[in-house]
């Protein structure tokens, strides 16, 4: 898998110098998860646990699916997304910088979708119970995470169309309440086309003092999103939500 990826993206699968490895099963420990949510308060000046938990899941949901969807897209064989098989790359401030899997799941798409559903359902139920957060917004974040990660890898490897198609097939296989991915092609101010995930979720970052709505936030009007995306997609710029460090928040 790594041989098919640009070196810049290797950091998503290999622990950085400042990270330690933590078994993903720790997420099922209410005490550990509660501490991780509260640690988000070191990065974002708010004590609103609902917001902090949403930001934690926004980040974690990207990393939990990355090993599986990347291996499936690039090799045709998926790494396991089951929590006992996943290892998180974890920093002392609660930031997750990446993840890797220690097991192979297989090539059957239905099996992969079922594995992704089981893992997502488990964590979403735990986060929901911890924060009294409804599950549907958390599933919406999971949908965008899956689409974001596949698009990231697809763009980086010249396999955009395959990535978009795989996102649709996996999301359909996972089933409700997982939403189908939506993508939008934007003509930039420099006359070229860029593809973005047309998000269905909100990370609630705008509720942190000093922050605002993300460029791709569905709370923005369509016209506002398109205007901002066209500007952000220019050469030497990356819109928020794109790039290997975008979800280490």
LINZIHU-V159320 format. One line per field, one symbol per residue. ss: DSSP state (H for helix, E for strand, L for the rest). Layout:
BEGIN
ss->???
END
This chain:
BEGIN
ss->LHHHLLHHHHHHLLLLLLLEEEEHHHHHLHHHHHHHHHHHHHHLLLLLHHHHHHHHHHHHHHHHHHHHHHHHHHHLLEELLLHHHEEEEELLLLLEEEEEELLEEELLHHHHHHHHHHHHHHHHHHHHHHHLLLHHHHHHHHHHHHHHHHHHHHHHHLLHHHHHHHHHHHHHHHLLLLLLLLEEEEELLLLLEEEEELLLLLLLHHHLLLLLLLLLLLLLLHHHHHHHHHHHLLLLLLLLLLLLLLLLL
END
